[in-house]
Amino acid sequence: MEFPRVNLHIHSNFSDGANSIEEIVLESLKLGLDYIAITDHFTNTWKANIIKTLNSRRKISRYLDEISEYQEFLRSKKLPLKLLSGVEIDLRSSIDYIKNNIEIDKFQLILFEYLQNMKDAVKIERIIKYWKVSIDSKSDFPIIGLAHFDPGYLIYNYLEDLIEFLKEYDIYFEFNYSYSQYYSSEYRLFFDKLKEHKIPVGIGSDSHSLPYLANIKEPLEKIIQYNLEDNFQLLILKLRELK
């Protein structure tokens, strides 16, 4: 099965990335990527004192406007690249901070980072439920994924609960090039459960500079190794349905 070239975890200089959105888009075109997502950091934890983040509605608005500008550029030129507006939300951030700053209908992709226990899963559940009642149309709801999630936190005691959570809220598992230890063969049981329950999987390089944009081969090889091609196809279908 031949798949499109997908990288759904990329940081720009709106947070701690080295490059502008323009530079990322132009390099992605050179690399022949089909789908990319700009997913800059959003947090009000200690991390906000160390790295640049999307730390205000005004900055988020500028960020989304710039992504929209390059989406229109790609459409108008009929170029073979789909650019998604995304964000990577630190789960240590307060719920009120997330609710007050993330207007969910403005994003096409949400990544949650640092899911480490079922309490974190309940926090995601609360946020998603809030978002769903805050928008008029289900078609405006973004794709949801887990950024560089370590299965080791939950699979030995809470595997069934984790799978049920992912399935209920249609959340995909990210094969992240920068965290290859999280798709180690020691987690084979987890990947077998993803396959059994048809949980989508995706690919991201966690790129912070242009040379990392092309790092998608190894994650795809692992998806194939774990027989998760159909799960990846589920995510691709979501990407193709985006406006």
C-alpha positions in Angstrom: 0.0 0.0 0.0 1.4 3.4 -1.0 0.8 6.2 1.5 1.0 10.0 1.2 4.0 11.6 2.9 2.7 12.9 6.2 4.4 15.0 9.0 1.8 16.3 11.5 4.1 17.6 14.2 6.2 20.6 13.2 7.3 23.7 15.3 7.8 27.1 13.8 9.4 30.3 15.2 6.1 31.1 16.8 7.3 28.8 19.5 10.7 27.1 19.8 11.2 26.2 16.2 14.0 27.8 14.2 12.1 28.6 11.0 9.2 30.6 9.8 6.0 29.1 8.5 6.9 30.3 5.0 10.3 28.4 5.2 8.6 25.3 6.5 6.0 25.3 3.7 8.6 25.9 0.9 10.9 23.2 2.2 8.0 20.8 2.5 7.1 21.4 -1.1 10.8 20.6 -2.1 10.6 17.4 -0.1 7.4 16.3 -1.7 5.4 16.1 1.5 1.7 15.8 1.1 0.3 16.8 4.5 2.0 18.9 7.2 0.7 20.5 10.4 2.2 23.4 12.2 1.8 22.5 15.9 3.4 25.1 18.0 3.6 24.9 21.8 0.8 26.1 24.1 1.4 26.1 27.8 1.2 28.1 31.0 3.5 25.8 33.0 7.1 26.4 34.0 8.0 25.6 30.4 6.6 29.0 29.3 9.5 30.6 31.1 12.0 28.6 29.1 10.6 28.4 25.5 8.5 30.6 23.4 4.8 29.5 23.3 1.5 30.6 21.9 0.8 32.5 25.1 -2.0 34.9 24.2 -5.1 35.2 22.1 -3.4 37.9 20.1 -0.4 35.8 19.3 -2.6 32.8 18.5 -4.6 35.0 16.1 -1.4 36.1 14.3 -0.3 32.5 14.1 -3.5 31.2 12.6 -3.6 34.2 10.2 -0.2 33.3 8.9 -1.1 29.6 8.5 -4.2 30.7 6.7 -2.2 32.9 4.4 -0.1 29.9 3.3 -3.0 27.6 3.0 -4.5 30.1 0.5 -1.2 30.3 -1.3 -1.1 26.5 -1.7 -4.7 26.4 -2.9 -4.3 29.3 -5.3 -1.2 27.8 -6.9 -2.8 24.3 -6.9 0.3 23.0 -5.2 0.3 19.3 -3.9 0.7 20.1 -0.2 -2.0 20.3 2.5 -1.2 22.6 5.4 -3.0 22.1 8.7 -3.5 24.6 11.5 -2.5 22.8 14.7 -1.3 23.3 18.3 0.5 21.1 20.8 -1.2 21.5 24.2 0.8 20.8 27.4 -1.5 18.8 29.6 0.1 20.3 32.7 -1.6 23.6 31.6 -4.7 24.6 33.6 -8.0 23.7 32.1 -9.2 27.3 32.4 -6.2 28.5 30.5 -6.9 26.0 27.7 -10.6 26.9 27.6 -10.0 30.6 27.6 -7.4 30.7 24.8 -8.0 27.8 22.4 -11.0 28.5 20.1 -11.4 25.0 18.9 -13.2 25.7 15.6 -10.1 27.7 14.5 -7.8 24.6 14.5 -7.7 21.5 12.3 -5.4 19.4 14.5 -4.9 19.3 18.3 -2.0 17.4 19.9 -2.0 16.7 23.6 1.5 16.2 25.2 2.4 14.5 28.5 -0.4 12.1 28.9 1.0 10.0 31.8 -2.0 8.6 33.7 -5.7 8.1 33.6 -6.2 11.4 35.5 -4.7 13.1 32.4 -7.1 11.2 30.2 -10.0 12.5 32.3 -8.6 16.0 31.8 -8.6 15.6 28.0 -12.1 14.2 28.3 -13.3 17.3 30.1 -11.7 19.6 27.6 -13.1 17.8 24.6 -16.6 17.8 26.1 -16.3 21.5 26.7 -15.2 22.1 23.2 -17.9 20.0 21.6 -20.7 22.1 23.2 -18.9 25.3 22.3 -19.2 24.8 18.5 -22.2 24.8 16.2 -21.1 22.0 13.9 -19.3 18.7 14.4 -17.7 19.2 11.0 -15.7 22.1 12.7 -14.1 19.7 15.2 -10.4 19.1 14.7 -8.4 15.8 14.5 -7.1 14.9 18.0 -3.8 13.1 18.6 -1.4 12.2 21.4 2.0 13.8 21.0 5.0 11.5 21.7 2.9 9.4 24.2 4.9 6.8 26.1 2.7 3.6 26.3 4.7 2.4 29.2 2.8 4.7 31.5 -0.5 2.9 31.2 -0.3 -0.4 29.3 0.6 -2.6 32.2 -2.2 -1.6 34.5 -4.7 0.4 32.4 -4.5 -0.9 28.9 -8.2 -1.6 28.4 -9.1 1.8 29.9 -6.6 3.5 27.7 -7.9 1.8 24.5 -11.5 2.6 25.5 -10.6 6.3 26.0 -8.8 6.6 22.6 -11.7 4.9 20.8 -14.4 6.9 22.5 -12.8 10.2 21.7 -11.3 9.2 18.4 -7.7 10.1 19.4 -4.8 8.9 17.3 -1.4 7.6 18.5 1.6 9.4 17.0 4.6 7.6 15.7 7.1 10.3 16.5 10.6 10.2 15.0 12.1 12.1 17.8 10.8 9.7 20.4 11.4 6.4 18.7 11.7 4.6 22.1 7.9 5.0 22.4 7.3 2.6 19.5 9.7 0.0 20.8 8.8 -3.7 20.3 8.4 -4.0 24.1 5.0 -2.2 23.5 3.8 -4.8 21.0 0.7 -5.6 23.1 -0.3 -1.9 22.9 0.1 -1.8 19.1 -1.9 -5.1 18.8 -4.7 -3.4 20.7 -4.6 -0.4 18.5 -5.0 -2.7 15.5 -7.8 -4.7 17.1 -9.8 -1.6 18.0 -9.1 0.4 14.9 -7.5 3.3 16.7 -5.9 5.7 14.1 -2.2 6.2 14.0 -0.2 9.1 12.6 3.3 10.3 11.9 5.2 13.3 13.2 8.9 14.2 13.3 8.6 16.9 16.1 10.6 19.1 13.7 12.2 22.2 15.2 14.3 22.9 12.1 14.1 22.2 8.4 16.5 19.2 8.3 14.0 17.3 10.5 11.0 17.8 8.2 11.8 14.7 6.1 12.2 12.3 9.1 9.1 10.3 8.4 10.5 7.1 6.9 11.3 5.3 10.2 7.8 5.9 11.8 6.1 4.6 8.6 8.3 1.5 8.7 7.2 0.9 12.3 3.6 1.3 11.3 4.1 -1.4 8.7 6.0 -3.6 11.1 3.1 -3.6 13.6 0.6 -4.2 10.8 -1.1 -0.8 11.4 -1.5 0.2 7.8 -5.3 0.2 8.1 -5.0 2.4 11.2 -2.9 4.9 9.3 -5.3 4.8 6.5 -8.1 5.9 8.9 -6.1 9.0 9.7 -5.4 9.7 6.0 -9.1 9.6 5.3 -9.6 12.3 8.0 -6.9 14.4 6.3 -8.6 14.0 2.9 -11.9 15.1 4.4 -10.5 18.4 5.7 -11.7 21.5 3.8 
